[in-house]
Amino acid sequence: DPRDRLLDPVWGHLADAGIPVVTHCGSAPLPGRFTGAGPIGEVARRFPSLRLVVAHLGAGEFADFLEMARTRPNTWLDTTMGLTGFMEGLRPFPQALLPQLRDASRDGQVLFGSDFPNIPYPYAHQVDVLIEHGLDMPEVLWRAPARLLGVPA
């Protein structure tokens, strides 16, 4: 459980050091009692400077994680498998949320993710679907990751 108080020193050190944490907290492909925006959201509230990267666009709770990224500047969504044919067959991204995803990409809250080489499709497919869906590619591929890592863009 990410909320376990035994982890507070770890979360605190990561937050203080500005080290990004990639977390697979969405409930896809299988939900559990520690998945979803609730558990990691509680951690984020306790450690506001913690830099969280939510894998797979938060698959399973897309709307909740888009809202978290919108309201919490230290939360980013990574695109790994998101919008690809593979993921659309398992957990389709709701079309109604595409405007919010585009906004999040323009606002610098979306990062390119690939899970390469452990993906069931060609690497370029991930880039192609992001372009097709209108994400801000210079932001997703370059500026947002640079800000996350604290390097010049």
C-alpha positions in Angstrom: 0.0 0.0 0.0 1.6 3.3 -1.1 -0.1 5.0 1.9 1.6 2.8 4.5 3.2 5.2 7.0 6.3 3.0 6.9 6.9 4.4 3.4 6.7 8.1 4.6 10.5 8.4 5.0 11.0 7.1 1.5 8.4 9.4 0.0 9.9 12.3 2.0 13.4 11.6 0.8 12.2 11.3 -2.9 10.2 14.5 -2.6 13.1 16.4 -0.9 15.6 15.2 -3.5 13.3 16.0 -6.4 13.6 12.5 -7.7 10.8 11.5 -10.1 8.8 8.4 -9.2 7.2 6.4 -12.0 4.2 4.6 -10.6 2.0 2.0 -12.2 -1.0 3.0 -10.1 -3.8 2.7 -12.6 -6.0 -0.3 -12.3 -5.4 -1.7 -15.8 -4.9 -4.5 -16.6 -6.1 -5.8 -13.2 -7.6 -3.7 -10.4 -6.5 -4.1 -6.9 -7.1 -2.4 -3.6 -4.0 -0.3 -3.9 -4.6 0.9 -7.5 -6.5 3.9 -8.8 -6.1 7.6 -8.1 -7.2 7.3 -4.4 -4.2 5.6 -2.8 -1.4 7.5 -4.7 -3.5 10.7 -4.5 -3.4 10.5 -0.7 0.4 10.1 -0.9 0.6 13.1 -3.2 -1.4 15.2 -0.8 0.9 14.3 2.1 4.0 15.0 0.0 3.0 17.9 -2.3 6.6 18.3 -3.8 6.7 14.6 -4.7 7.2 14.3 -8.5 4.9 11.6 -9.7 4.8 10.1 -13.2 1.7 8.0 -13.7 2.3 5.2 -16.2 0.0 4.3 -19.1 -1.9 7.6 -18.8 -3.4 6.1 -15.6 -5.2 3.3 -17.5 -8.3 2.3 -15.7 -8.9 5.7 -14.2 -8.0 8.0 -17.1 -10.3 10.9 -15.9 -9.1 10.7 -12.3 -5.5 10.9 -13.3 -6.1 13.6 -15.9 -7.7 15.7 -13.1 -4.8 14.9 -10.8 -2.3 16.1 -13.5 -4.5 19.2 -14.1 -4.6 20.2 -10.4 -1.2 19.1 -9.2 1.8 20.5 -11.1 4.0 17.7 -9.8 2.0 15.0 -11.5 2.8 13.9 -15.1 1.1 11.2 -17.2 3.3 8.9 -19.4 2.0 7.8 -22.7 3.3 4.2 -22.6 0.8 2.0 -24.6 -1.8 4.8 -24.3 -3.9 5.2 -27.5 -2.1 2.3 -29.2 -4.1 -0.5 -31.0 -2.9 -2.8 -28.3 -4.2 -0.8 -25.3 -7.4 0.3 -27.2 -8.2 -3.4 -27.3 -7.9 -3.8 -23.6 -8.7 -0.4 -22.0 -9.8 2.1 -24.6 -9.1 5.7 -23.9 -12.5 7.5 -23.7 -12.9 9.7 -26.7 -14.7 12.3 -24.6 -11.4 12.8 -22.6 -9.3 13.6 -25.7 -9.6 17.4 -25.3 -8.4 17.1 -21.7 -5.5 15.0 -22.8 -4.6 17.5 -25.5 -4.8 20.3 -23.0 -2.6 18.3 -20.5 0.0 17.8 -23.3 0.0 21.5 -24.1 0.3 22.3 -20.3 3.4 20.0 -20.0 1.8 17.3 -17.9 2.2 14.5 -20.5 5.5 12.7 -21.1 6.4 10.3 -23.9 6.7 6.7 -22.5 7.4 3.6 -24.5 8.3 0.6 -22.3 10.6 -0.3 -25.3 11.6 -3.0 -26.0 8.8 -4.8 -24.0 5.9 -3.7 -26.2 3.7 -5.7 -28.6 3.9 -3.3 -31.5 6.5 -1.3 -33.5 8.1 1.5 -31.5 7.0 4.2 -34.0 3.4 3.2 -33.5 3.4 5.0 -30.1 4.7 8.2 -31.6 2.2 8.0 -34.6 -0.9 7.6 -32.4 0.1 10.6 -30.3 0.5 12.7 -33.4 -2.8 11.4 -34.8 -4.6 12.3 -31.6 -3.3 15.9 -31.6 -0.9 15.9 -28.7 1.7 18.6 -28.4 4.6 16.6 -29.5 7.5 19.1 -28.8 6.0 19.4 -25.3 5.5 15.6 -24.8 8.9 14.5 -26.3 11.1 17.3 -25.2 10.0 20.3 -23.0 7.9 18.4 -20.4 10.6 15.7 -19.8 13.3 18.4 -19.5 11.2 20.2 -16.8 10.6 17.0 -15.0 14.3 16.2 -14.9 15.3 19.8 -14.2 17.4 20.3 -17.3 17.3 23.1 -19.9 14.8 22.6 -22.7 
